[in-house]
Amino acid sequence: MRNYKIAIFHDYFDNLGGGEKLILTLAEKINSIIFTSYFNKKLLKKNFIKKNKIIVLKKKFFFKNVLSWFNYNPKKNYFINILSGNYSIFLNKLNKKKKFIYYCHSLPKAYFRYFEFKENYNFFKKILIFFSKKMFIKYFLKNLNSVNHVIANSNYTKRQLKKFYKKKITVIHPPININKFSLGTRGKYFLSANRHEKDKNINKIINVFKKFNNTKIIITSVGSQTKKLKAISKNNNNIIFTGLVSNNKYLKLLKKCIATIYLSKNEDFGMSAIESLSVGKPVIAMNSGGLKEILKKNINCFLIKEKSVEKDLYKIISEKRNIEFFNLRHKCRKSIYKFNEVNFVKKFKSIINK
């Protein structure tokens, strides 16, 4: 690869989701510095991230992570700039002398699909988004058409982008370092590792597990719905919340679970599902969005219908034996080799070098 100075501009590090893991991997492999508008210090305390190449612009506030990019110019001139997320594309130094690559994890649903996702937000945010929506979309598409190359994390995300952007879009799936994962043991509980947001439908998982006494579900992560989810789980000892856990703890939980459960509709990709499959744990999920590019029925997953989520989930939990999940472990692991880190870096470097 040519010896260019490379900068990555990522929206914010509030949690360690698939997007953050992807950016950290990419920065390491291409020796890049990362700029971000916010960094959650809890990620350092729990040893999630070594913050040696991350520069924070401003503290997080609603819309402030958008405004940060409007007002920011890097002190150094980086010839190659990788924009990651929904807001970094507003960086005000998009000029022809530099190369800009936009990696789209998700088309901004709050603006492009407002009426579908508005229930995820409180009254104040609904009003702000509604009245800024037209301007946001205008400038988003303007800057999108100014970048040199657009990359999507899945074919599903590519199809969403194609509704508004007619130029070439390359699909590069998020990576996983398969060597860091090994097959787990026979499981003792089910695991949910999604952020606690309305569109993740964790409340439906809880509603199902409240019907069981001896079947355990462990729920990791945090989010805007954490308090509500804990409230509806009250007095149910088989529903356990861990909050944010370290990478090592998360891996241990994965290896000892029966299966993972992801009920979010139209997930843009599904990095958590990849991690689950890498240790031989099948996924229980809706057959929609980017998950269709990962999951194959009765090979590495059990699929449920959107119209009967709780009914289907209850049926799988109550009727499937533990051994049926365990017997899929080799098929699960085999199904994710195409998402390996080596392929990801190779494809990304080819675009950087064009």
Secondary structure in CASP SS format (residue, H / E / C, confidence):
PFRMAT SS
TARGET T0000
AUTHOR 0000-0000-0000
METHOD secondary structure of the structure
MODEL  1
M C 1.00
R C 1.00
N C 1.00
Y C 1.00
K C 1.00
I E 1.00
A E 1.00
I E 1.00
F E 1.00
H E 1.00
D C 1.00
Y C 1.00
F E 1.00
D C 1.00
N C 1.00
L C 1.00
G C 1.00
G H 1.00
G H 1.00
E H 1.00
K H 1.00
L H 1.00
I H 1.00
L H 1.00
T H 1.00
L H 1.00
A H 1.00
E H 1.00
K H 1.00
I H 1.00
N C 1.00
S C 1.00
I E 1.00
I E 1.00
F E 1.00
T E 1.00
S C 1.00
Y C 1.00
F E 1.00
N C 1.00
K C 1.00
K H 1.00
L H 1.00
L H 1.00
K H 1.00
K C 1.00
N C 1.00
F C 1.00
I C 1.00
K C 1.00
K C 1.00
N C 1.00
K C 1.00
I E 1.00
I E 1.00
V E 1.00
L C 1.00
K C 1.00
K C 1.00
K C 1.00
F C 1.00
F C 1.00
F C 1.00
K H 1.00
N H 1.00
V H 1.00
L H 1.00
S H 1.00
W H 1.00
F H 1.00
N C 1.00
Y C 1.00
N C 1.00
P C 1.00
K C 1.00
K C 1.00
N C 1.00
Y C 1.00
F C 1.00
I E 1.00
N E 1.00
I E 1.00
L E 1.00
S E 1.00
G C 1.00
N C 1.00
Y C 1.00
S H 1.00
I H 1.00
F H 1.00
L C 1.00
N C 1.00
K C 1.00
L C 1.00
N C 1.00
K C 1.00
K C 1.00
K C 1.00
K E 1.00
F E 1.00
I E 1.00
Y E 1.00
Y E 1.00
C E 1.00
H C 1.00
S C 1.00
L C 1.00
P C 1.00
K H 1.00
A H 1.00
Y H 1.00
F H 1.00
R C 1.00
Y H 1.00
F H 1.00
E H 1.00
F H 1.00
K H 1.00
E H 1.00
N H 1.00
Y C 1.00
N C 1.00
F H 1.00
F H 1.00
K H 1.00
K H 1.00
I H 1.00
L H 1.00
I H 1.00
F H 1.00
F H 1.00
S H 1.00
K H 1.00
K H 1.00
M H 1.00
F H 1.00
I H 1.00
K H 1.00
Y H 1.00
F H 1.00
L H 1.00
K H 1.00
N H 1.00
L H 1.00
N C 1.00
S C 1.00
V C 1.00
N C 1.00
H E 1.00
V E 1.00
I E 1.00
A E 1.00
N C 1.00
S C 1.00
N H 1.00
Y H 1.00
T H 1.00
K H 1.00
R H 1.00
Q H 1.00
L H 1.00
K H 1.00
K C 1.00
F C 1.00
Y C 1.00
K C 1.00
K C 1.00
K C 1.00
I E 1.00
T E 1.00
V E 1.00
I C 1.00
H C 1.00
P C 1.00
P C 1.00
I E 1.00
N C 1.00
I H 1.00
N H 1.00
K H 1.00
F C 1.00
S C 1.00
L C 1.00
G C 1.00
T C 1.00
R C 1.00
G C 1.00
K C 1.00
Y E 1.00
F E 1.00
L E 1.00
S E 1.00
A C 1.00
N C 1.00
R C 1.00
H C 1.00
E C 1.00
K H 1.00
D H 1.00
K H 1.00
N C 1.00
I H 1.00
N H 1.00
K H 1.00
I H 1.00
I H 1.00
N H 1.00
V H 1.00
F H 1.00
K C 1.00
K C 1.00
F C 1.00
N C 1.00
N C 1.00
T C 1.00
K C 1.00
I E 1.00
I E 1.00
I E 1.00
T E 1.00
S C 1.00
V C 1.00
G C 1.00
S C 1.00
Q C 1.00
T H 1.00
K H 1.00
K H 1.00
L H 1.00
K H 1.00
A H 1.00
I H 1.00
S C 1.00
K C 1.00
N C 1.00
N C 1.00
N C 1.00
N C 1.00
I E 1.00
I E 1.00
F E 1.00
T E 1.00
G E 1.00
L C 1.00
V C 1.00
S C 1.00
N H 1.00
N H 1.00
K H 1.00
Y H 1.00
L H 1.00
K H 1.00
L H 1.00
L H 1.00
K H 1.00
K H 1.00
C E 1.00
I E 1.00
A E 1.00
T E 1.00
I E 1.00
Y E 1.00
L C 1.00
S C 1.00
K C 1.00
N C 1.00
E C 1.00
D C 1.00
F C 1.00
G C 1.00
M H 1.00
S H 1.00
A H 1.00
I H 1.00
E H 1.00
S H 1.00
L H 1.00
S H 1.00
V C 1.00
G C 1.00
K C 1.00
P C 1.00
V E 1.00
I E 1.00
A E 1.00
M E 1.00
N C 1.00
S C 1.00
G H 1.00
G H 1.00
L H 1.00
K H 1.00
E H 1.00
I C 1.00
L C 1.00
K C 1.00
K E 1.00
N C 1.00
I C 1.00
N C 1.00
C E 1.00
F E 1.00
L E 1.00
I E 1.00
K C 1.00
E H 1.00
K H 1.00
S H 1.00
V H 1.00
E H 1.00
K H 1.00
D H 1.00
L H 1.00
Y H 1.00
K H 1.00
I H 1.00
I H 1.00
S H 1.00
E H 1.00
K C 1.00
R C 1.00
N H 1.00
I H 1.00
E H 1.00
F H 1.00
F H 1.00
N C 1.00
L C 1.00
R H 1.00
H H 1.00
K H 1.00
C H 1.00
R H 1.00
K H 1.00
S C 1.00
I C 1.00
Y H 1.00
K H 1.00
F H 1.00
N E 1.00
E H 1.00
V H 1.00
N H 1.00
F H 1.00
V H 1.00
K H 1.00
K H 1.00
F H 1.00
K H 1.00
S H 1.00
I H 1.00
I H 1.00
N C 1.00
K C 1.00
END
